[in-house]
Amino acid sequence: MAEILPIIKQNVDKESTLYTDGFKTYDGLADFGYKKHYRIKHSDNEFALGRNHINGIENF
């Protein structure tokens, strides 16, 4: 988290809605003010949950 948090803080507004996978590095984003953080848990064979779908973002 120590390496990626400064990049997130510099580029992502705290009012943004964040959609991520379950990568442990993203743990605690809410503690840093990112209250709208939703996760897709690929480890649970989950690739979409309602409106939350991140599988195609790699091709954006």
Backbone atoms as SQL, in Angstrom:
CREATE TABLE atoms (id INTEGER PRIMARY KEY, chain TEXT, resi INTEGER, resn TEXT, atom TEXT, x REAL, y REAL, z REAL);
INSERT INTO atoms VALUES
  (1, 'A', 1, 'MET', 'N', 0.823, -1.186, 0.000),
  (2, 'A', 1, 'MET', 'CA', 0.000, 0.000, 0.000),
  (3, 'A', 1, 'MET', 'C', 0.873, 1.257, 0.000),
  (4, 'A', 2, 'ALA', 'N', 2.005, 1.203, 0.667),
  (5, 'A', 2, 'ALA', 'CA', 2.868, 2.376, 0.772),
  (6, 'A', 2, 'ALA', 'C', 3.348, 2.870, -0.590),
  (7, 'A', 3, 'GLU', 'N', 3.496, 1.968, -1.550),
  (8, 'A', 3, 'GLU', 'CA', 3.975, 2.373, -2.864),
  (9, 'A', 3, 'GLU', 'C', 2.855, 2.887, -3.761),
  (10, 'A', 4, 'ILE', 'N', 1.685, 2.272, -3.675),
  (11, 'A', 4, 'ILE', 'CA', 0.613, 2.630, -4.604),
  (12, 'A', 4, 'ILE', 'C', -0.270, 3.775, -4.088),
  (13, 'A', 5, 'LEU', 'N', -0.372, 3.946, -2.776),
  (14, 'A', 5, 'LEU', 'CA', -1.245, 4.981, -2.231),
  (15, 'A', 5, 'LEU', 'C', -0.893, 6.385, -2.718),
  (16, 'A', 6, 'PRO', 'N', 0.379, 6.793, -2.761),
  (17, 'A', 6, 'PRO', 'CA', 0.684, 8.126, -3.285),
  (18, 'A', 6, 'PRO', 'C', 0.226, 8.319, -4.736),
  (19, 'A', 7, 'ILE', 'N', 0.306, 7.270, -5.531),
  (20, 'A', 7, 'ILE', 'CA', -0.140, 7.354, -6.929),
  (21, 'A', 7, 'ILE', 'C', -1.655, 7.519, -6.973),
  (22, 'A', 8, 'ILE', 'N', -2.359, 6.760, -6.158),
  (23, 'A', 8, 'ILE', 'CA', -3.816, 6.871, -6.104),
  (24, 'A', 8, 'ILE', 'C', -4.210, 8.267, -5.623),
  (25, 'A', 9, 'LYS', 'N', -3.591, 8.743, -4.556),
  (26, 'A', 9, 'LYS', 'CA', -3.910, 10.074, -4.013),
  (27, 'A', 9, 'LYS', 'C', -3.687, 11.172, -5.044),
  (28, 'A', 10, 'GLN', 'N', -2.633, 11.050, -5.837),
  (29, 'A', 10, 'GLN', 'CA', -2.304, 12.065, -6.837),
  (30, 'A', 10, 'GLN', 'C', -3.280, 12.061, -8.016),
  (31, 'A', 11, 'ASN', 'N', -3.845, 10.895, -8.331),
  (32, 'A', 11, 'ASN', 'CA', -4.620, 10.771, -9.563),
  (33, 'A', 11, 'ASN', 'C', -6.106, 10.492, -9.393),
  (34, 'A', 12, 'VAL', 'N', -6.543, 10.188, -8.174),
  (35, 'A', 12, 'VAL', 'CA', -7.936, 9.791, -7.976),
  (36, 'A', 12, 'VAL', 'C', -8.581, 10.668, -6.911),
  (37, 'A', 13, 'ASP', 'N', -9.647, 11.343, -7.280),
  (38, 'A', 13, 'ASP', 'CA', -10.403, 12.165, -6.348),
  (39, 'A', 13, 'ASP', 'C', -11.061, 11.278, -5.293),
  (40, 'A', 14, 'LYS', 'N', -11.075, 11.728, -4.060),
  (41, 'A', 14, 'LYS', 'CA', -11.638, 10.915, -2.978),
  (42, 'A', 14, 'LYS', 'C', -13.143, 10.705, -3.115),
  (43, 'A', 15, 'GLU', 'N', -13.802, 11.483, -3.956),
  (44, 'A', 15, 'GLU', 'CA', -15.231, 11.298, -4.206),
  (45, 'A', 15, 'GLU', 'C', -15.496, 10.313, -5.337),
  (46, 'A', 16, 'SER', 'N', -14.438, 9.830, -5.968),
  (47, 'A', 16, 'SER', 'CA', -14.584, 8.866, -7.062),
  (48, 'A', 16, 'SER', 'C', -15.087, 7.531, -6.534),
  (49, 'A', 17, 'THR', 'N', -15.707, 6.788, -7.427),
  (50, 'A', 17, 'THR', 'CA', -16.095, 5.415, -7.128),
  (51, 'A', 17, 'THR', 'C', -15.007, 4.513, -7.685),
  (52, 'A', 18, 'LEU', 'N', -14.424, 3.689, -6.813),
  (53, 'A', 18, 'LEU', 'CA', -13.342, 2.801, -7.217),
  (54, 'A', 18, 'LEU', 'C', -13.853, 1.371, -7.325),
  (55, 'A', 19, 'TYR', 'N', -13.538, 0.731, -8.421),
  (56, 'A', 19, 'TYR', 'CA', -13.840, -0.686, -8.624),
  (57, 'A', 19, 'TYR', 'C', -12.502, -1.389, -8.802),
  (58, 'A', 20, 'THR', 'N', -12.213, -2.344, -7.927),
  (59, 'A', 20, 'THR', 'CA', -10.950, -3.067, -8.027),
  (60, 'A', 20, 'THR', 'C', -11.199, -4.557, -7.872),
  (61, 'A', 21, 'ASP', 'N', -10.136, -5.297, -8.096),
  (62, 'A', 21, 'ASP', 'CA', -10.189, -6.719, -7.780),
  (63, 'A', 21, 'ASP', 'C', -9.815, -6.883, -6.306),
  (64, 'A', 22, 'GLY', 'N', -9.623, -8.097, -5.871),
  (65, 'A', 22, 'GLY', 'CA', -9.355, -8.359, -4.467),
  (66, 'A', 22, 'GLY', 'C', -7.895, -8.284, -4.075),
  (67, 'A', 23, 'PHE', 'N', -7.061, -7.699, -4.926),
  (68, 'A', 23, 'PHE', 'CA', -5.635, -7.590, -4.639),
  (69, 'A', 23, 'PHE', 'C', -5.423, -6.937, -3.275),
  (70, 'A', 24, 'LYS', 'N', -4.661, -7.579, -2.416),
  (71, 'A', 24, 'LYS', 'CA', -4.497, -7.156, -1.025),
  (72, 'A', 24, 'LYS', 'C', -3.988, -5.722, -0.891),
  (73, 'A', 25, 'THR', 'N', -3.265, -5.239, -1.864),
  (74, 'A', 25, 'THR', 'CA', -2.750, -3.876, -1.823),
  (75, 'A', 25, 'THR', 'C', -3.868, -2.850, -1.669),
  (76, 'A', 26, 'TYR', 'N', -5.059, -3.158, -2.163),
  (77, 'A', 26, 'TYR', 'CA', -6.171, -2.209, -2.082),
  (78, 'A', 26, 'TYR', 'C', -6.872, -2.229, -0.724),
  (79, 'A', 27, 'ASP', 'N', -6.482, -3.125, 0.166),
  (80, 'A', 27, 'ASP', 'CA', -7.058, -3.148, 1.509),
  (81, 'A', 27, 'ASP', 'C', -6.844, -1.788, 2.171),
  (82, 'A', 28, 'GLY', 'N', -7.849, -1.291, 2.801),
  (83, 'A', 28, 'GLY', 'CA', -7.700, -0.058, 3.563),
  (84, 'A', 28, 'GLY', 'C', -7.918, 1.222, 2.800),
  (85, 'A', 29, 'LEU', 'N', -8.322, 1.166, 1.524),
  (86, 'A', 29, 'LEU', 'CA', -8.558, 2.407, 0.796),
  (87, 'A', 29, 'LEU', 'C', -9.605, 3.278, 1.498),
  (88, 'A', 30, 'ALA', 'N', -10.612, 2.658, 2.083),
  (89, 'A', 30, 'ALA', 'CA', -11.632, 3.422, 2.809),
  (90, 'A', 30, 'ALA', 'C', -11.021, 4.168, 3.989),
  (91, 'A', 31, 'ASP', 'N', -10.010, 3.594, 4.594),
  (92, 'A', 31, 'ASP', 'CA', -9.337, 4.256, 5.715),
  (93, 'A', 31, 'ASP', 'C', -8.617, 5.529, 5.288),
  (94, 'A', 32, 'PHE', 'N', -8.333, 5.657, 4.002),
  (95, 'A', 32, 'PHE', 'CA', -7.654, 6.836, 3.481),
  (96, 'A', 32, 'PHE', 'C', -8.623, 7.802, 2.793),
  (97, 'A', 33, 'GLY', 'N', -9.932, 7.600, 3.018),
  (98, 'A', 33, 'GLY', 'CA', -10.925, 8.536, 2.517),
  (99, 'A', 33, 'GLY', 'C', -11.652, 8.122, 1.259),
  (100, 'A', 34, 'TYR', 'N', -11.331, 6.971, 0.696),
  (101, 'A', 34, 'TYR', 'CA', -12.012, 6.487, -0.501),
  (102, 'A', 34, 'TYR', 'C', -13.177, 5.611, -0.058),
  (103, 'A', 35, 'LYS', 'N', -14.324, 6.251, 0.206),
  (104, 'A', 35, 'LYS', 'CA', -15.467, 5.563, 0.817),
  (105, 'A', 35, 'LYS', 'C', -16.257, 4.712, -0.171),
  (106, 'A', 36, 'LYS', 'N', -16.123, 5.004, -1.465),
  (107, 'A', 36, 'LYS', 'CA', -16.864, 4.245, -2.475),
  (108, 'A', 36, 'LYS', 'C', -15.912, 3.292, -3.197),
  (109, 'A', 37, 'HIS', 'N', -15.533, 2.240, -2.491),
  (110, 'A', 37, 'HIS', 'CA', -14.613, 1.250, -3.035),
  (111, 'A', 37, 'HIS', 'C', -15.316, -0.101, -3.087),
  (112, 'A', 38, 'TYR', 'N', -15.463, -0.635, -4.291),
  (113, 'A', 38, 'TYR', 'CA', -16.142, -1.909, -4.488),
  (114, 'A', 38, 'TYR', 'C', -15.160, -2.897, -5.088),
  (115, 'A', 39, 'ARG', 'N', -15.247, -4.140, -4.636),
  (116, 'A', 39, 'ARG', 'CA', -14.305, -5.162, -5.077),
  (117, 'A', 39, 'ARG', 'C', -15.005, -6.326, -5.758),
  (118, 'A', 40, 'ILE', 'N', -14.325, -6.865, -6.745),
  (119, 'A', 40, 'ILE', 'CA', -14.725, -8.111, -7.380),
  (120, 'A', 40, 'ILE', 'C', -13.698, -9.139, -6.944),
  (121, 'A', 41, 'LYS', 'N', -14.158, -10.239, -6.395),
  (122, 'A', 41, 'LYS', 'CA', -13.250, -11.234, -5.821),
  (123, 'A', 41, 'LYS', 'C', -13.020, -12.377, -6.811),
  (124, 'A', 42, 'HIS', 'N', -12.015, -12.209, -7.651),
  (125, 'A', 42, 'HIS', 'CA', -11.683, -13.250, -8.625),
  (126, 'A', 42, 'HIS', 'C', -11.335, -14.564, -7.929),
  (127, 'A', 43, 'SER', 'N', -10.766, -14.476, -6.728),
  (128, 'A', 43, 'SER', 'CA', -10.389, -15.695, -6.003),
  (129, 'A', 43, 'SER', 'C', -11.606, -16.534, -5.624),
  (130, 'A', 44, 'ASP', 'N', -12.788, -15.908, -5.578),
  (131, 'A', 44, 'ASP', 'CA', -14.037, -16.626, -5.317),
  (132, 'A', 44, 'ASP', 'C', -14.763, -16.939, -6.618),
  (133, 'A', 45, 'ASN', 'N', -14.023, -16.899, -7.752),
  (134, 'A', 45, 'ASN', 'CA', -14.576, -17.136, -9.086),
  (135, 'A', 45, 'ASN', 'C', -15.671, -16.119, -9.420),
  (136, 'A', 46, 'GLU', 'N', -15.462, -14.901, -8.960),
  (137, 'A', 46, 'GLU', 'CA', -16.424, -13.811, -9.175),
  (138, 'A', 46, 'GLU', 'C', -15.816, -12.852, -10.198),
  (139, 'A', 47, 'PHE', 'N', -16.574, -12.543, -11.223),
  (140, 'A', 47, 'PHE', 'CA', -16.090, -11.619, -12.240),
  (141, 'A', 47, 'PHE', 'C', -17.039, -10.460, -12.468),
  (142, 'A', 48, 'ALA', 'N', -18.195, -10.539, -11.879),
  (143, 'A', 48, 'ALA', 'CA', -19.163, -9.444, -11.915),
  (144, 'A', 48, 'ALA', 'C', -20.090, -9.629, -10.724),
  (145, 'A', 49, 'LEU', 'N', -20.532, -8.512, -10.175),
  (146, 'A', 49, 'LEU', 'CA', -21.454, -8.532, -9.052),
  (147, 'A', 49, 'LEU', 'C', -22.393, -7.359, -9.230),
  (148, 'A', 50, 'GLY', 'N', -23.578, -7.635, -9.746),
  (149, 'A', 50, 'GLY', 'CA', -24.498, -6.534, -10.038),
  (150, 'A', 50, 'GLY', 'C', -23.888, -5.610, -11.070),
  (151, 'A', 51, 'ARG', 'N', -23.809, -4.336, -10.743),
  (152, 'A', 51, 'ARG', 'CA', -23.213, -3.347, -11.643),
  (153, 'A', 51, 'ARG', 'C', -21.694, -3.389, -11.631),
  (154, 'A', 52, 'ASN', 'N', -21.116, -4.035, -10.640),
  (155, 'A', 52, 'ASN', 'CA', -19.672, -4.065, -10.497),
  (156, 'A', 52, 'ASN', 'C', -19.080, -5.113, -11.439),
  (157, 'A', 53, 'HIS', 'N', -18.351, -4.619, -12.425),
  (158, 'A', 53, 'HIS', 'CA', -17.765, -5.513, -13.409),
  (159, 'A', 53, 'HIS', 'C', -16.455, -4.884, -13.858),
  (160, 'A', 54, 'ILE', 'N', -15.336, -5.494, -13.517),
  (161, 'A', 54, 'ILE', 'CA', -14.041, -4.901, -13.875),
  (162, 'A', 54, 'ILE', 'C', -13.276, -5.705, -14.908),
  (163, 'A', 55, 'ASN', 'N', -13.813, -6.795, -15.340),
  (164, 'A', 55, 'ASN', 'CA', -13.057, -7.698, -16.198),
  (165, 'A', 55, 'ASN', 'C', -12.612, -7.058, -17.509),
  (166, 'A', 56, 'GLY', 'N', -13.338, -6.111, -18.039),
  (167, 'A', 56, 'GLY', 'CA', -12.987, -5.515, -19.312),
  (168, 'A', 56, 'GLY', 'C', -12.139, -4.264, -19.221),
  (169, 'A', 57, 'ILE', 'N', -11.848, -3.784, -18.033),
  (170, 'A', 57, 'ILE', 'CA', -11.106, -2.520, -17.904),
  (171, 'A', 57, 'ILE', 'C', -9.701, -2.623, -18.479),
  (172, 'A', 58, 'GLU', 'N', -9.129, -3.823, -18.509),
  (173, 'A', 58, 'GLU', 'CA', -7.784, -3.978, -19.054),
  (174, 'A', 58, 'GLU', 'C', -7.732, -3.583, -20.519),
  (175, 'A', 59, 'ASN', 'N', -8.835, -3.672, -21.225),
  (176, 'A', 59, 'ASN', 'CA', -8.873, -3.351, -22.655),
  (177, 'A', 59, 'ASN', 'C', -9.260, -1.907, -22.928),
  (178, 'A', 60, 'PHE', 'N', -9.517, -1.142, -21.895),
  (179, 'A', 60, 'PHE', 'CA', -9.993, 0.240, -22.054),
  (180, 'A', 60, 'PHE', 'C', -8.960, 1.108, -22.731);
